[in-house]
Amino acid sequence: MNQLSTVRGLLTRNLRQSGIFIAFALIILLFTALTGGQLLVPQNISNMVVQNSYILILAIGMVVIIIAGHIDLSVGSVVAATGAIAGVLMVQQNVPWPLAVLITLVVGGLIGAWQGYWVAYFGIPAFIVTLAGMLVFRAVTLIVLGNQGIGPFPGPVRTLSNGFLPGFLGNVGLGPLGGADIFTLLVAIAAIVGIVFSQWRTRMGRQKYGQVVDALPLFVAKLTFAGLLVLAIAVQLARFKNLPYVLILLAVLVMGYSTLAGKTVFGRHVYAIGGNIHAASLSGIKVKPVTFWLFVNMGVLSALAGIIFAGRLNQAGPTAGNGFELDAIAAAFIGGAAVQGGVGRIVGALTGGLIIAVINSGMSLIGSPSERVQLVKGLVLLAAVAFDIWTKRRAASGRGGGPDKAEKPAPSTYMGLPVPAEMLGGSTDTKAAPTATASPPVSR
């Protein structure tokens, strides 16, 4: 009976951790069947990445904001404002595009600093500050553009948004699939090796802290599935126009922010603040500076998304960015971020963004009207949050393999600082409030 309970707990825990990926796979299978396979043709996969790259960039920054217990409603307007500024610099003022990009990113950081000051140091809730920012920066966009579009953008900016890597090593035959770019396939193999190495280190870290890990066959099966998925996507991209530049940019951002969130002191502070801001403050964490820099970071990522979006359209327009904040927030929550803060992963937010991309593309291919697309995305968001709350209630009640039955809790503090499960390679599905300890405050 005890073994049966342990197996049930293991399956439930993996469902909580991997539910988003299972849902992603089911949504892909559904739309593949509905579109007669058109969803997974090489050109459509490439288009999904390119056309939704700016939403994925925003989702990376948004999930970090949400982990800290805040929200940013202004990112769509900041995308429009920074895209407009980039257009004025590159098109009207003839500023060299690298300098114009740098200036635009700095402006995005200043916008984030403006909002971060009111949230962190003045104490106004982020919801109110960014709601005001949504209105203010939309007005700034109209003022800068004079209610008209600016274009065309320089070729390198358009290439970053829409371009693909050239074939460096030629093609290789894949039988009935035709030719595929060798360099793209090699990049995919390197990515798979990196995933395996990273997951193995995470497994070793969890075992070091005495946490329950998956049985080795299950662990190998999960890695095999992930590797085959990456390879399948890479083969389709290699058959079309190789790797999009924006996909490379996204990969760099995901690796960088995953390291920041899971392996650094700053990332530990972000999770601690979202888990329990009072305990984090008592533990010596400087809450205000951390919050301030989170919004600066969000401003820079919004500016980057604004440049990419304007480059893809080859024009900075007054209506750019409409609804982007909703898609970014939805991606973060669908990807497993907790409404109360303290829980979330970069990879989860990226997966949530890809779910939205698949829904947009799949429903477009079957000819669904825009109102039906919005309906489906709203229902998916509601279902994701409902599932998250349901699994946490089961864990809190001790059913379904919660920590009190199937898992050994990880240490909650280290040197007087709260340590989130992500830092130990543990589960991210249970939000444990960090506790203040008697250790002296740590000055950072």
N, C-alpha and C positions, 0 to 999 in steps of 0.2 A: 504493500500500500504506500509505503514511504517512497519507493522507487517510482511508482506511478505519479505521485504528487510532484516529485522532482522533474520528471519528464514533462508533465503538464506545465509546470512553472517555466521550464526551459523554452517550450514552444511559445507560451504566452509572452515571455520576455523578448524573444526574437521577433514576435509579431509586432510588439510595440516599437522595437528598434528598426525593423525592416519594413514596417507597414507602408511607408511612403514609396519604397522601391517596388513593393508588390503592386501597389496601386498604379504606379507608373507603367509597369509591364502590362497590366490588364488594360489600361487606357490605350496603350500602343496597339495591343492585339485587337481591341474593339474597333478602333478607327482603321486599322489595316484591313479588317474584314469589311467594314462599311464602305471603304474607298476602293475595294478590289485590288489592294496592294499598292495603290498609288502613293500612300503615305510614306512608304519606305523606299521609293525610287531614289537614286543618287541625287538628282537635282532638287527634289523636295527636301531631303535631309539637309542639304547645303543651304537651301533657302530658309529653313527654320532657324538655323544657327545665325545666319546673317541678319535676318529680319527681326530677331528677338534679342540680339546681342546687347542692346542698350538696356533692356528690361533686366537681363541677367546681371549686368554691371550694377544697376541700382539695387537689385535684390541682395547682392553681396554686402553692400553698405547698410541696407535696411535691416538685415538680420542682426548685425552687430548692434545697431541702435535698439532693436527690440529686445535683444538679450539683456541690455542694460536697463530695461524697463521703460523705454521711451518710444516715441513714434515720430515720424517725419512726414507730414502731409504736403510739404512744399517741393518735393524733388521734381515733379513734373514741370512746375513753373521755373525752377532753377535750370532744368534742362533747356527750356525755351530761352531763358534770359542769356545763359552762357553761349548757346548756339547763335543767338543774335549778335552777341559781342564778338564771337569768333568771325561771323560773317562780315561785320563792319571792319574788323581789323584786316582780314585777308582780302576782301573784295573791294571795299571802298578806300581803305587806307593803304593798300598794297604792302602791308607788313609781311615779311617772309613767314611762311607758314610755320616753321618750327618755333619762332619767337611768338607768333600769334597763339599757337597751342599752349605754350608755357604761360603767357599772360592770361589766357582764358582759365587755365587750371588754378592760377593764383587768385583770380577773381572768384572762382568757385570756392576756394578755401576761405576767402574773406567773407563770402556770404555765409558759409558754415560757421565762421567765427562770430559773426553778428548774431546768428540765432543761438549758437552755443552759449554766448555771454548771458542772454536773457534767461536761458534754461538753467545753466549751471550756477551763475553768480547772482542773478536777480531773483531766482526762485519761481519764475512763471512756468507752469506746466508746458511740456514740449508740444502737447496737442494744440494749445492756444497759440504758442509762438509760431509754430510751423503752419497753422491755419492762416495766421496773419501773413506769414511769408508767402503762402500760396497766392494770396491776393496781390501782395506788394510786388512780387517778382513777375507776375503775369502782367501787371501794369508797366513794369520796367521794360519788359519785352516789347510791348506795344509802343512805348516811347522811343526805344532804340531803333525799332524797325519802321516807325511811322506807319504802322498797320499795313505793311507790304513786305513781300519776301525779298531776300537778298541772295544772289548767286550769280554765276556758278562758282563753286569752290575749287581750289587748286587740285591738280591731279593726285598728288600724294595723299591728300586727305580723303579723296574719293576712293583711292586704292585701299587705304586702311579700313574703310567702312564696307567696301564691296569686293575688294580684290582677293586673290588667291596666290599662294606660293607657287613659283615656277617649278617645273619638274627638274630636279637636280641629277637624278640617277637613272632617268628613263623609266620605262614601263616594264611590267612583268605580266605574262599571260596567266589568267585565272580560269582557264577552261571556258565553260559556258557564260561566265560573268564578264569575259572580255579582258581588256588590259587595265592595269591599275598602277598608279604611281608608286615606285619602290620607296622613295623617301617617306611618303605618308605612312606606308606600312611599317617602316622601321621606327618612326616616331610612335606609332601605336604599340609596338612591341616594347619599346622603352617605357612607355606609360604603364603598361601592364606590369612590367618588372618593378616599377616604382610603387604601384599599388600593393603588390604582394609584399614588398619589403616593409612598407609603412604599416600594413595590417599585422604583419608578423611582429614588428616592434611593439605595436599596441597590445597584442596578445601577451607578449612577454611582460610588458609593464603591468597589465592587470594581474597576471599570475604573481608578480613580485609583491603586489600589495594584497594578495590573498583574495582577490575577487574571483567570482565564478566566470569561467570562459566557456565558449562553445566546445563541444566534443570535436576532436580533430577531423573526423570525416565531414561533419557539418561545416566546419571552418573552411576546409578545402573546397567543399561544394559551393559555398558562397563566393570564394575567390574565383573559382572556375567560371561561375555565372558572370561575375563582373568582368573578367578578362574576355570572355566571349562577346559580351555586349560591346566593350570598347573596340574589339577587333572588327566586329560586324559594322559598326558605325564608320570606322576608319576605312574599311574596304569600300563602302559606298561613297565616301568622300574621295577616295583615291580613284574611283572610276569616273568621277565627274570633273572637277577642276582642282583637285588636290586640297590642301588645308587652307581654309579662309584665314586671313590675317587676324580677324577679330576672335577666332577660336583660339589662336595662340595667345592673344592678349588675355582672354578669359582664363586660359589655363594658368598663366602667370599669376593673375589676380587670385584665383582659387587657391593655388599653392601658397602664395604669400599670406593671404588672410587666414587660411587654415592654420598655418604655422603661428601667426600672430595670436589667434584665438586659443589655440591648444597648447602652445609651447613657451609662452612668454609670461612675464610678470604682469604686463599690461592686460593681456587676455584673461589672466586669473582675476585681476581686479574688475574687469568688465562683468564676468560671470558673478562675482561676489556682490557687486553693486545691484545687479538684477535680482539676485537671490534674496538679499536682505540688506538694504542700504544702511540701516542703523548699525547692524553688526559689522558691516564692512567698514563703516566710519570708526567704530570703536576699535577695530583691529588695526588702525593706522593707515588705512587706504585714503588717499586724497581724492575724495569723490568728485569735487568740483572740477579739478583739472582733467580728470579722466572723461567726465561728461562733455566738457568743452571740446576736447580733441576728437571725440566721437563725431560731433557735429561738423567740425572742420573736415574730417575725413569724408563725411557724407557729402559735403559741398564739393570737394575735389572729384569724387566719383560721379556726382551729378554733372559736373562740367565735362568730364570725359565722355559720359553718355551723350551730353548735348553736342559735342563735336562729332561723335560717330553718327548720331542721328541726322545731323545737318549734312554731313558728308554723304550719307547714304541717299538722302533725297536730293543732294546737290543744291540745297537751298535752305536758308534759315527763315522759317515762317512764323507768323504770330500765333498760330494754333498748335505749334509743336509742343509735344509733351503732355497733351490733354489725356488725362486718365493714367499716366505712367505711374503715379504714386500708388494708385489702387492695385495695379498689376504687381508692383514691387512688394507691397505689403501682403498681397495675397500669396505671392511666391514664398515669402518668408514663413507665413503661417501654414500653408500647405506643406512646406518642407519640414515642419515639426517644431517651429519656434513656439514658445509658450506665451500666452496673452499676458501673464503676470510678469514675464521676464525671467532671466536666470537660466533659460534652456534654449538651445538652438545650435545649429551647425551650418557652416558655410556650404558644405556639400548638399545638405538638405534644402537650403534655399535655392541652390542651383537646380536641384531636381524639381522643386516646386515651380521654378520658372520654366523648365522644360515641359512640365505637365501643361502649363498654360499655353506654351508654344504648340504642343501637339493638339490641344483642343482647338486653338485658333486655326491651325493648318487643316486638321481633319474636317472640321465643320465647314471650312471654306471649300474644300474639295468636294464635299457632298452637297454644296449649294445652300447651306443654311443661312437665313437672314441674320443680320447683326444682333437683333434683339434675342434670338435663340442662343447665340454664342454667349451673350452676357448672362442669360439665364443659367446655362450650363456651368459657366465659371463661378457664378454665385453659389450654386448648389454644391459644387466641388469644394469650394472654400468652407462652406458651412459643415459639410461632411468631414473635412479634415480636422477642423477645430473640435467638432463633436467627438470624433474618434480619439483625439488627444486627451480630452477631458475624461472620457469614459475609461480609458486605460489607466489614467492617473488615479481615478477613484477606485478602480479595482486594486491597484497596487497599494493605495493607502488603507484599504479595508483588509489587506492581507490575503486577498484572493488573487488567483491568476499568477502566482509566482512572484509576489511582491518581495521587497527587500527583506521583510521579516520572516520569509519562509525559504526562499530559494537563493538569496544572495547574501554574501557577507558585506556589510557596509564598509565603504572605503573611509580612510581617515578624513575628518571634516576640516582639519586645520593642519598647517605646516608652518612652524616658526611663528605661530600667532596669527597667520593669515588664512582666511577661508580658502579651501581648495575644492573647485568644482570637479565633478566626475570626469569631464572632458580632459582635464589636465592629467588624470590618472589612466586615461584610456578606457574609462568605464562607461556605463549606460548614461545617456542623456535624457532618458524619458522620465526620471524622477527628480523633481525639483526639491532639493534639500536646502533649507535655509541655513546659511553659514552662521556659526555661533561665535560670539565674542569669547575670548579666553583671557586668562589672567596675565598672559605675556605682555611685556611692555610694547607700546605702539612702535611700529616700524616706520622710520622716516625715509621717505622716498623722494 
